[in-house]
């Protein structure tokens, strides 16, 4: 009897995890391309700000770019990596440049 209850609980937990996963996949799929890009850029803004804190000084742009790329590849949630796959991996540097531009604009205001 205890084994049946355990398998029912495991099944319910697995079903809940699957429902959660399907919900987020549908939510991301329904986003417009502009919103998807905005979501990626918002995450990259945080990574850019982190790189700016870590590597202080001018003329270290390549180091910061490499640091943001590495941070994204290691720490980004799976759905952001899927979005990057949709936009194309070669666009990561363009998105980082856009995020950097927006971060600099926010400091100027």
C-alpha contacts under 8 A as a table, 3 or more apart, distances in Angstrom:
res1	aa1	res2	aa2	distance
1	X	4	X	5.29
1	X	5	X	6.51
2	X	5	X	5.17
2	X	6	X	6.14
3	X	6	X	5.03
3	X	7	X	6.21
4	X	7	X	5.17
4	X	8	X	6.16
5	X	8	X	5.04
5	X	9	X	6.19
6	X	9	X	5.15
6	X	10	X	6.20
7	X	10	X	4.99
7	X	11	X	6.00
8	X	11	X	5.02
8	X	12	X	6.15
9	X	12	X	5.12
9	X	13	X	6.18
10	X	13	X	5.16
10	X	14	X	6.08
11	X	14	X	5.08
11	X	15	X	6.01
12	X	15	X	5.04
12	X	16	X	6.11
13	X	16	X	5.08
13	X	17	X	6.21
14	X	17	X	5.10
14	X	18	X	6.13
15	X	18	X	5.04
15	X	19	X	6.08
16	X	19	X	5.05
16	X	20	X	6.15
17	X	20	X	5.07
17	X	21	X	6.19
18	X	21	X	5.04
18	X	22	X	6.12
19	X	22	X	5.14
19	X	23	X	6.03
20	X	23	X	5.13
20	X	24	X	6.43
21	X	24	X	5.40
21	X	25	X	6.25
22	X	25	X	5.08
22	X	26	X	6.11
23	X	26	X	5.28
23	X	27	X	6.07
24	X	27	X	4.83
24	X	28	X	6.05
25	X	28	X	5.26
25	X	29	X	6.05
25	X	79	X	7.97
26	X	29	X	4.96
26	X	30	X	6.14
27	X	30	X	5.35
27	X	31	X	6.67
28	X	31	X	5.32
28	X	36	X	7.49
31	X	34	X	7.98
31	X	35	X	5.92
31	X	36	X	6.15
32	X	35	X	5.23
32	X	36	X	6.29
33	X	36	X	5.04
33	X	37	X	6.17
34	X	37	X	5.12
34	X	38	X	6.09
35	X	38	X	4.87
35	X	39	X	6.07
36	X	39	X	5.08
36	X	40	X	6.40
36	X	83	X	6.90
37	X	40	X	5.14
37	X	41	X	6.11
38	X	41	X	5.04
38	X	42	X	6.00
39	X	42	X	5.19
39	X	43	X	6.50
40	X	43	X	5.29
40	X	44	X	6.20
40	X	80	X	6.45
40	X	83	X	7.44
40	X	84	X	7.57
40	X	95	X	7.74
41	X	44	X	4.88
41	X	45	X	6.04
41	X	95	X	6.19
41	X	96	X	7.20
41	X	98	X	7.23
41	X	99	X	5.45
42	X	45	X	5.15
42	X	46	X	6.90
42	X	99	X	7.23
43	X	46	X	5.49
43	X	47	X	6.69
44	X	47	X	4.88
44	X	48	X	6.00
44	X	68	X	7.58
44	X	72	X	7.60
44	X	95	X	7.63
44	X	96	X	6.22
44	X	99	X	5.99
45	X	48	X	5.00
45	X	49	X	6.12
45	X	96	X	7.72
45	X	99	X	4.98
45	X	100	X	6.62
45	X	102	X	7.66
45	X	103	X	6.37
46	X	49	X	5.10
46	X	50	X	6.17
47	X	50	X	5.01
47	X	51	X	6.19
47	X	68	X	5.64
47	X	71	X	6.96
47	X	72	X	7.37
48	X	51	X	5.02
48	X	52	X	6.13
48	X	64	X	7.60
48	X	68	X	6.09
48	X	96	X	7.46
48	X	99	X	7.14
48	X	100	X	6.27
48	X	103	X	7.84
49	X	52	X	5.01
49	X	53	X	6.32
49	X	103	X	7.46
50	X	53	X	5.15
50	X	54	X	6.19
51	X	54	X	5.01
51	X	55	X	5.85
51	X	64	X	5.55
51	X	67	X	6.42
51	X	68	X	6.40
52	X	55	X	5.47
52	X	56	X	6.03
52	X	64	X	7.05
53	X	56	X	6.10
55	X	60	X	7.48
55	X	63	X	7.75
55	X	64	X	6.70
57	X	60	X	6.52
58	X	61	X	7.23
60	X	63	X	5.38
60	X	64	X	6.38
61	X	64	X	5.08
61	X	65	X	6.04
62	X	65	X	5.00
62	X	66	X	6.07
63	X	66	X	5.17
63	X	67	X	6.06
64	X	67	X	4.93
64	X	68	X	6.14
65	X	68	X	5.19
65	X	69	X	6.19
65	X	93	X	7.66
65	X	96	X	7.48
66	X	69	X	5.11
66	X	70	X	6.06
67	X	70	X	5.11
67	X	71	X	6.00
68	X	71	X	5.02
68	X	72	X	6.04
68	X	96	X	7.68
69	X	72	X	5.15
69	X	73	X	6.16
69	X	92	X	7.65
69	X	93	X	7.88
70	X	73	X	5.14
70	X	74	X	6.11
71	X	74	X	5.24
71	X	75	X	5.67
71	X	76	X	7.36
72	X	75	X	5.43
72	X	76	X	4.95
73	X	76	X	6.18
73	X	81	X	7.83
76	X	80	X	6.32
76	X	81	X	6.70
77	X	80	X	5.55
77	X	81	X	6.65
78	X	81	X	5.11
78	X	82	X	6.31
79	X	82	X	4.95
79	X	83	X	6.23
80	X	83	X	4.91
80	X	84	X	6.15
81	X	84	X	4.97
81	X	85	X	6.20
82	X	85	X	4.92
82	X	86	X	6.35
83	X	86	X	4.99
83	X	87	X	6.34
84	X	87	X	5.05
84	X	88	X	5.80
84	X	89	X	5.94
84	X	91	X	7.84
84	X	92	X	7.20
85	X	88	X	4.92
85	X	89	X	5.78
87	X	91	X	6.64
88	X	91	X	5.56
88	X	92	X	7.56
89	X	92	X	5.61
90	X	93	X	6.88
91	X	94	X	5.12
91	X	95	X	6.17
92	X	95	X	5.06
92	X	96	X	6.11
93	X	96	X	4.96
93	X	97	X	6.12
94	X	97	X	5.06
94	X	98	X	6.21
95	X	98	X	4.98
95	X	99	X	6.13
96	X	99	X	4.98
96	X	100	X	6.05
97	X	100	X	5.01
97	X	101	X	6.16
98	X	101	X	5.08
98	X	102	X	6.27
99	X	102	X	5.11
99	X	103	X	6.11
100	X	103	X	5.07
100	X	104	X	6.16
101	X	104	X	5.21
101	X	105	X	6.19
102	X	105	X	4.99
102	X	106	X	6.18
103	X	106	X	5.16
103	X	107	X	6.51
104	X	107	X	5.23
104	X	108	X	6.39
105	X	108	X	5.09
105	X	109	X	6.47
106	X	109	X	5.42
